[in-house]
Amino acid sequence: MGTLGRTERVWASLAFVAMAWGAGCGSDADTVPATTTSSSTTSSSSGSGGAGGVGGAGGEGGTAAGGAGGAAVDCLPAAEHTSVFTIDTPALCLVGKYTGAFDLHDGVVPSWGTHDGPLTMERPGGQDDLVSFVRWWPPSGATGQLAKDAAAPIDLGIVGGPFEFVPRVENFYQQIAVAWRATTGSAGEVLLVEGSAVAERLAGEGIHSLAPIENPYVGLLLHTGLTPLEPQGGTPTPAAYLSTFCESGDPLCTSAPVVAQGDAPGLVVVDGDHSIFMTFPDTANSQTDVRATSIEELSQNQPPSSAVVTVPGSIRALAGLRWTGTFDGYLLLQPVGTQTGQPLDVMLQLYSGADKTITPSGTLTTALTMTTPGTPVSLLSDRWHRLWLAVSSGSSETTFYVLTRI
């Protein structure tokens, strides 16, 4: 890389990835697995308003056409979800409902694993840094129990006093990325775990959220926090940072900020078209901006110039369903009320991804109304561009609701 600085090396890596994708070297699996289709043909949509314009829901006793994979979709009955939420966006259809034996409120936020199911982490025996990564396997039908596959416990060897894990762990090539931050001060690390051992320890301050960008060319890992990984001096700054890895996720090539805004670290997620969504809390003004960009824009050193949407208060959960040309992109989020401090309904901002530029469409609308106000949820998307909404459904039990666009 010659004498290029850290930031310049990030742009060079992104330019290579953008060029490779532009040449059509990448791939994307759009065929939805049969495990999400039920025998029911009753539409799950209720209410009115919301997105519209991207297709109608299947009527009573009918089958909705044109799901995420292009095939006909059988929606589960509304009774499968109305005890938890109602659907305000007619273009959303419930196609799966699965239960897992874990507590969503025990510092666990599921991510989508490379095994094509939710990925979580647990602490056997409650020990601080002894963890087990758990893969949850959906059953063959549209409803039922998730099968649990827990790996042998791993001692992460965290030292330096009390700490908390960044809730979501992520698959990163053949490794799992997990981060922690000190409960006092801002010290922390991103740990890359391979097999039964920690393969790489990367220091960083105030780490708040992780998101890998899948591609076969250069290892790319986004995080929000106060510093790059392995910082080399400088003033801690709330920002989204991008780290590049030389091969197979190891070792670290460089780490640098891509967008700096707000006064605290926020969330970062990546949709199925490698569009990047970042939240930037502005606690002084009690609001949060969501900004978006693409690898192509970043490779040209063009950070997002305006917010996709701004919401009062903070955002506790975020997920993106990619724009396809047939379907609008869906940015789904759960805000937290400025007055009550409680989670609100799940909101929807439509967007276009034409020409690899994220452009908001319309205004923020309600996607899902929570039956019990204040119910917290976790949001994630799978590789078939469907939304998985997780909610605590009892003592040490979590239910996932799988929704697709129709």
N, C-alpha and C positions, 0 to 999 in steps of 0.2 A: 504493500500500500504506500510505499515511499514515505514522504514527509506529511501526508495528509493528516489533519487533526481528527479528533474523535468524531465531531459532527459531520465533517466532510466524508469520513469513511462510512458513516451511516447512510448518507445520500448515495454514495457510490454503490453500496450493497442493494439499496432499494431500487436504484436504476437498473441493476442487473436483473432483479426479480421481476420488475415491471416489464422489461424487454422480453424476458422469457415467457411470461404470461401472455403478453401481446402477440407473441408468435404462435400461440395456441399450444404451448407445451403442457399446460396444466390439464387437469381433468376434474369433473364434478359429477358425482353420482346423483341423479335425480329420480331414480326409480324407487318409489315408496315401498317399503316392505309390506308383505301381506298381513303381518302381525297387527296392523293398525286398522284393519277393516272388520267391522262387526256384521252380525246378521240383522241388526236393527236398521230400519230405513226411515226413522223419524228424525226430522231436522232438530238440531239442538239450538238453533238461533231463537232468541226472544228479544223483544223490545224493538226499537227502531233507531234511525240515525246512525252515527258512526261513519265507517269508511264509505261503503257504497261504491258503485261504479266499477267493481272488479269481478262481478259475477253474483248471481242470486243463490240463496240457500235453497236446499231441497225442500219441497213442500211436505206436508203431512203424508206419510205413507209412501214417499217417493225417495229417489236417490239423487243426491247432488252431483253435478258433473264438473269435471275440470279441477281436481285437487292439485296439490303441489307437484305431484308426479305426472299429471295429465290424465290420470285414470278417474273413473267414477268413484265417488266417495260415499259411504254409508255413515250417516251421522248417528251417534248414540242419542237416546231419548233425553229430553231436557231434565227429566227426573234424576239423571245421573250426576247433575252438577248444581241444580238450583238450591240445594242446601248450603252450598258454599258461594256460588256466584251465579249471576245471570249474564247472558251474552248480549251486549248492546250493538255489536257490529255484525250485521247480517252475513257478511262474507266469511265469518269464522264458524267452524264446525268442529264439535267434539268427536274425536275418532278413537280415543283411548283413555282408559282410567286404570291406573296401577297403584298398588299399595306396597310400601317398603317398610321393614321393621327397623326404623331409626328415627331419632328425634331431630326434626328440622331446626329446632331452636337451641341446639347444643353446639353453637358455633359452626354448624354444618351448612354450607350452601352447595348444592350439587352442580357439577359441570357435566358436559357431554364427553364421554370417554371414547377412545378408539375402538372399544369392543361393541360400540353402538348401543350404549345404555348409559344411565347416570353413573357418575363417579363421585364418591364421597370419601371422607377420612374420619376415622374414629380413634379414640384413645382407650385402648384396653386397660381396664383397671383404674382409669382416671389419672394415670401417670402423665406428667407434664409433656415430655418430649418423646414418649414411646407411642408410636402411631401405627395404624394399619390402614392401608388404602383398600377401599371396598368398591367392587364393580357390581352393579345391579343389572340383572338380565331380565328384559320383558318376557312375558309368557307368549305363547303362540297366538292367543286370541286378543280381542280388543279390551278385555278386562281381566283382572286377576292379580295375583301376588308377584312381585319382583323377586327373582332368585338372587340370593346373596353369595358373593364370592369374595371373601376377605383374605387379603395377603397376610403372610406372617408379619408380626409386629417388627418395626424398625426403630432403633434408637437414633434420633436425629442429632444428638449431641449438642443441644443448644445450651450455651452458657451465658452468664451475665445478668441474672436476676429475673424477676417476673416478666412474662411475655404473653402475648396472645397471637394465635394464628390468623393470618388473612383467611377469611372463611372458605374461599373457593380454591381447590387444587385443580391443576390442569395437566392433561397429557401434553408432553412436549417431545415429539419424536418417540424414541424408545424409553424415555424417562418420564417422571412425574415432577412437575414444578410445584413447590409448596413454599410459602413465605410466612415469616413471623415478624412481629414488631414488639418492642419493649413497651410495657404498660406505663413506665416512667421514662421520659426522654424519647428519643426518636430512633435509636439503634434498631437494626433489623438485618435480615438476610433473605435472599432467595436460594432455596436448596433444590438441586436437581438430583432426584433419587433414581437410581437404576438398579433393578433387582432388589437386593436386600441391603443396600448401602447407599450412603450419600456420595455421589460422584463429584459434585461441585458445590462449593459454598461461595456465594456472591454477596458481599456486603452492600447495604443500601439503607437510607434513612427514611422513616415514615412511610414504608410500603403499605399501600391501601388496597390495590387490586392488580390482578394479573390477567393477561390474555395473549395466548400464542397466535401467530399467523401461520397457518399451515401452508407449506410449499416445499417442493423437493429440491430447492436450490440453495437457500441460505437460511439458517436458523434465525427466526425473528420472534422476539418476546417483548410485548408491551407491558409496562407497569405504570401505575400512578404512585407518586410518592414525593419526597423532597429532594432526592438526589438521583443521579444515574447509579447503576450497579458499579461496584468498585470505584467509588468517587475519587477524584484526584484534586481535592480542595474545592474552593468555590463556596458561594452562599447557598444554603438550602432553599429551594424554590419549589412551591407546589406546581406540578407539571405532569404531563404524560411523557414517559421516556421510552425509547426503543433501543433494545439491545440486539446485536447481531452476533451469531455464533459461527465459527469457521466451518465446522462439519459436525453433523449429527447432534447438534445441541451442545457441543463441547470442543474446544474451550471458548470462552468469551472473546470476541474480536473487539467490539466497541460498544459503548452505551452512551446515549446523548438525549437531551430533551427534544421533542418534536413540537409540542404545544405547551406553553406556560400561560396560565390564566387563573383567576380566582384567588382565594386565600386559604384553601385547604385541598388536599388530594381528594379526587372523586373516584368514579368507576370507569372502567374501560371494557368494551366488548367488541367482538368482530363478527359480522354476519357471514353468510355462506358465499358472498361474492367478494370477501376480503375488504369490505367497507368497515371503517373503524369509527365507533361512537364513544365519545368521552364526556363525562360530566365534570363540570367545573363549579364547585360551590362558591358562592359569594355570600359568606355569612354576615358580612356587614350590612348587606341589603336584603337579607333573607330570601335569596333566590338562587337557582341553579341553572346554568346554561348547559345544553347538550350540543356539542359540536361534532362534526363528522368530516372524514376525509377518506381518501383511498390510497393504496400503495402508489398508484400512478401519480397522484398529486404530491404525495410526500417525496417521491423520487425526483420531482422537479423543485423540491424545496419550497412547496406551496402549502403551508399550514392553512387550516380552515379559517376563513376571514369573518364568518358570521355564524350565529347560532342556528341550528336546525329548529330548536324550540327552547324557550325559557319558561321554567315553572317556578311558582312561589315555593319557598321552603327548600327541602332537600329531596334527593331521590335515593331510595333504598334498594331498588331492583331494576334491572335493565336488560333488554334482549332485542336483537334485530333479526327480522326475517327478510332475506334479500329481495331486491327488485329483480324481476325476471323479464320485463317487457309485457308479459301477459298479466302478471300481478304487480300491483304497487308494492314497494318496500314497506315493511311494517316496523316501526320503532315502538316497542312497548315498554312502559315504565310504571313503577309504583311510587308516587310521591309520598312525602310525609307532610302532614298538615302543619302550617306555621303556628296555629293557635293551640291545637290539641297535642301536637307531637306524635300523633297516631298515623299509621299507614292508611292511605286513601284507596280509592278504586284504581284499577289498572287502566292506564290511559294509552291512547294510540295516536302517533303522528305518522302519516303517510309520507313516503319520499320516493323520488325517482333516482335511479342510478345510471341514467343514460350518459354515455360518453365518460363513464367512470367519475362522474361528478355527482355528489349527493345534493339533491335539491328538495326542500320540503314542499309538500303538496297539501293545501288546505290548512286547517287549524287543528289544534289538539282536541281530541274527542274522547269520550269514555268507551273503552273496549269491553271491560268486564266490571259489573257492579257487584261488590262484595255483599253477600247476604247479611253478614254480621259486620258492621262498620268497625274498622280498626284491625281487620284480619291481615297479618303479614303474609306475603307470598315470596317464593323464589321463582325467577324466570330464567329459562335457558332455551336455546334452540338446538335442534339436532341437524344432522347433515342432509336431511330431506326438507329442511327449511320449515319445520313445524315448531310451534311453541309448546314447551313443557312447563306447566305451572305447578309448583309444588306447594302444598299447604299441610300444616300439622293437622292430623285427623284423630289424635288421641295420644295416650301415653306411649311414648317411644314408637309412634307410627306416623308415616308421612304418605300422603296420596298425591300422585302425579296425574294431572289432567292434560291430555295431548290434544292440541287444537291445530287445525290446518285451514288454509284459505281455499275457498271454493268459488 
